Amino acid sequence: MLTAGLVLAALAAALHVYIFFMESLAWTRPSTRAVFGTSAEEAETTKELAFNQGFYNLFLAIVTGLGVGLAAADADDVGPALVLAGTGSMAAAAAVLVLGNPGRGSAALKQGLVPLLAVVLVVIGLAQG
């Protein structure tokens, strides 16, 4: 179970690197605006906020990726702890997204389901091991 959780955590980290790219580097592009449902004017107005938010996603991905790497290298305490911190934060952020705006349920599901599953599998794997 732990290995499956680590694989899902790595996938969640990769997704959050992509979200970082969209929010921090490509926010005003038409393709990114289509994903987030913003107009050119809205994207320009919120560009600074999106830039900052993108880095939050990148930092969560880094913490998670570092945890996966350390867990794979047999750092049995700190690796899973970092994985749980990163993926738990990703899942919590998705919950905040949907609680704040129920219309964003689809986005929250895309952002939060894989990290949530990673949390569950890592915890089960740790309990078994």
QUIRA-V800668 format. One record per backbone hydrogen bond with DSSP energy under -1.0 kcal/mol. CO is the residue of the C=O (numbers start at 1). NH is the residue of the N-H. Records with the same first field share a line. If there is no record, write none. Layout:
CO->NH, NH
//
This chain:
1->5
2->6
3->7
4->8
5->9
6->10
7->11
8->12
9->13
10->14
11->15
12->16
13->17
14->18
15->19
16->20
17->21
18->22
19->23
20->24
21->25, 26
26->29
29->33
30->34
31->35
32->36
33->37, 38
39->43
40->44
41->45
42->46
46->50
47->51
48->52
49->53
50->54
51->55
52->56
53->57
54->58
55->59
56->60
57->61
58->62
59->63
60->64
61->65
62->66
63->67
64->68
65->69
66->70
67->71
68->72
69->73
70->75
71->74
74->76
75->79
77->81
78->82
79->83
80->84
81->85
82->86
83->87
84->88
85->89
86->90
87->91
88->92
89->93
90->94
91->95
92->96
93->97
94->98
95->99
96->100
97->101
101->104
102->105
104->108
105->109
106->110
107->111
108->112
109->113
112->116
113->117
114->118
115->119
116->120
117->121
118->122
119->123
120->124
121->125
122->126
123->127
124->128
125->129
//
